[in-house]
Amino acid sequence: MVKTILPEAINLDLLVDRIHRLPKSNKAPAAAPKDTIARLHFFHIKVVLLGTIRTSGLPDEYKNIKIFQDFSAYTMRRRREFQHLTTELRQRGIRYKWGFPAKVLFSMDGRNFTIATPEEGSDFIKTINRRQTQSCALSPSTLQHAHKKSKTNDT
């Protein structure tokens, strides 16, 4: 499969250190396939492989396979702590990516942001919500309405 996705890779670079299947979860349906974990020998092959899959997708014969990077329980737990921030970013249509081990990186209004702690994420959400509220309060229609109201009060 890897040779199909990365035909330009040299066979020596496509070393797999180990590969094994995990037992199925008790909650998984009986027909569900077992997960398989593979450790590629060279990090750069993993990076290129995941990038190629992300941009080009898998060839048709492998469309039923899903490939994910494996993270430690610590990294997953830390990333879950940012759920409030990532949910807010997705709702606003802002694309983000993960820094290692648990940082959220994104661009907004032409500026790059790195949020390293969940507290920074909460503060950032409060700030952008406050700015949005202020910009709505000072929108042209609000200002026109306020201006008309002040004229009627003056007469």
Secondary structure, 3 states (H helix, E strand, C coil): CHHHHCCCCCHHHCCEEEEEECCCCCCCCCCCCCCEEEEECCHHHHHHHHHHHHHHCCCHHHCCCCCCCCCCHHHHHHHHCCHHHHHHHHHCCCCEEEECCCEEEEEECCEEEEECCHHHHHHHHHHHHHHHHHHHHCCHHHHHHHHHHHHHHHC
